[in-house]
Amino acid sequence: MIAGALSRRYARALVEAVAQPAAPPAAAAAAVGRDLEAAGRDLDAFVGLLREHRDLRALFANPGVQRRDKEAILGRLTAGLGVGPIVSTFLGLLLEKGRLGHLEIVVRTYHDLVDERLGRVRAEVATAVPLDAATQTRLADRLAAVAGKRVVLETKTDPGLLGGMVARIGGTVYDGSLRAQLGRLREQLLRG
């Protein structure tokens, strides 16, 4: 719980830092949205790098490595990834405070806060086969009607579904898979 609350505090601070409008108020809303999205991509790129390279995670977690060495490595990594200055500074702060190990939780929370701020929700959708762009758009529109917010799809394929799809929005699961439909049919036949 403490790690979650602390991660939320860090994520909220980053959202507020990124959302400081530099443009006139009329253009600020669109600019803030773009800035929040760009910071999210920077965070995702850095998290992806750490996932790929276990030795980097170990280096940043190793108390025997001097902090200035870690800072230099972090600086080279963020520059190589093209990470913006606010996110670079933020990652440096996490390193300084010994919280870089919580980065994945902070990033998930950051994305949740950005979604909330931009009036959207993420839907995790699993299908038996990949969806084309037109089908994804139609599905996002239908889920938006149900959720009452703009929907961002995160799709994956699951051949075990046989057909149909399973969508999760927050804690709600919409199961339209062939397996679920067959299960409901079986229950009806057993009752009738």
Beta strands, then each sheet from edge to edge (+ up, - down):
strand 1: 120-127
strand 2: 150-157
strand 3: 165-169
strand 4: 172-175
sheet 1: 2+ 1+ 3- 4+
end
